[in-house]
Amino acid sequence: MGMKHQWGLIAPEDRREMSQAIVGELLERAPSVEFSLTLKALHQVWQSIDQQIEQLEVQWKQQAPQTGSIRATTLSGCDHG
């Protein structure tokens, strides 16, 4: 398996979508402490963004019924023609 892509950590023929599992694999083979620290920091940012997205999705689902009723009320008062 010719691991020559970038720093030799990902094979050029590897077509998997980046995932938390792949980051774990990369950390296991990190060529240096600096690389490992950088990858860990970026992984934490990724996890934080994922958590924020989950929170937003929950808020949007809670707001959706309210938004629909507000829109219906607003549009019912409009004269469309």
Summary of the structure (lengths in Angstrom):
residues: 81
radius of gyration: 22.8
end to end distance: 68.4
largest distance: 69.3
contacts: 153
relative contact order: 0.07
helix: 65%
strand: 2%
